[in-house]
Structure formats: structure tokens, C-alpha cells
Amino acid sequence: MYDDDIQPETILDFKKNGVNTTQMKHLKRAQHLLSIDLHGLTQLQAKNKLNYLLSSNHPQMFKIVHGKGQHNPEAIPVLKIMVYHFLKDDPSVLAFCSAKPNDGGAGATYVLTKKEGV
């Protein structure tokens, strides 16, 4: 388990060096993105699904729906925490942030990658 203090309502906001303010604004205003839903998956299944997406033909921006862990008995957002670390550590990911409230809010994440997958 990770030692971060990521709670169900924690707003994610991360960018690597070289990502400018305009790119982040564009990501935060994203609309009609490809969406990948991780609800009901184990951490391993979710990682496999994310690895497959990033290694295949994918758009430069997409949305991951991970939920907020509300159905977890301990109310720990296990998938959200895993997604945060997975994206932060993936070299093809430039930035990510929580979705707009009407698009999943803290239970979904917009992702910006270096370029569209091949």
C-alpha cells in the first residue's frame, strides 16, 4: 500500500517538467474524451488495463474513471491511489488532473500523454 494521504475527495493535479500552463488549462477543460472505467477491477486488473491502453493506439488525452472508494469497507480509494502512482511513474504521461465535477470529479482523472499511441 502507498503511504500517500489521498482521500476519496482529494483533487489530483500533477504535471512533469516541461508541461506549460496552457497545456494544463486545456487538459482541465477537456471534453468528450475516450473514457476507461476501472470500477470493480482489482489493482492488478486495473494496472493491466492501463498498461494495455498506454501501449496501444490511444488519444493524447483520455479519462480514467476510478471512483472514490465509496464501496470499500474502509472507505480507502484503492484504485484512485494506484492510478495516481501509476500515472506519476509512467514516462509517457506528461500530466493528469481530477475531472470536472460534472464529468466524475474526484472519482475520475484526465490524462495527457506525450503523443497519441502507435
C-alpha positions, 0 to 999 in steps of 0.5 A, spaced: 500 500 500 502 507 498 503 511 504 500 517 500 494 521 504 489 521 498 482 521 500 476 519 496 475 527 495 482 529 494 483 533 487 489 530 483 493 535 479 500 533 477 504 535 471 512 533 469 517 538 467 516 541 461 508 541 461 506 549 460 500 552 463 496 552 457 497 545 456 494 544 463 488 549 462 486 545 456 487 538 459 482 541 465 477 543 460 477 537 456 471 534 453 468 528 450 474 524 451 475 516 450 473 514 457 476 507 461 472 505 467 476 501 472 470 500 477 470 493 480 477 491 477 482 489 482 489 493 482 492 488 478 486 488 473 486 495 473 494 496 472 493 491 466 488 495 463 492 501 463 498 498 461 494 495 455 491 502 453 498 506 454 501 501 449 496 501 444 493 506 439 490 511 444 488 519 444 493 524 447 488 525 452 483 520 455 479 519 462 480 514 467 474 513 471 476 510 478 471 512 483 472 514 490 472 508 494 465 509 496 464 501 496 470 499 500 469 497 507 474 502 509 472 507 505 480 507 502 480 509 494 484 503 492 484 504 485 484 512 485 491 511 489 494 506 484 492 510 478 495 516 481 502 512 482 501 509 476 500 515 472 506 519 476 511 513 474 509 512 467 514 516 462 509 517 457 504 521 461 506 528 461 500 530 466 493 528 469 488 532 473 481 530 477 475 531 472 470 536 472 465 535 477 460 534 472 464 529 468 466 524 475 470 529 479 474 526 484 472 519 482 475 520 475 482 523 472 484 526 465 490 524 462 495 527 457 500 523 454 506 525 450 503 523 443 497 519 441 499 511 441 502 507 435 
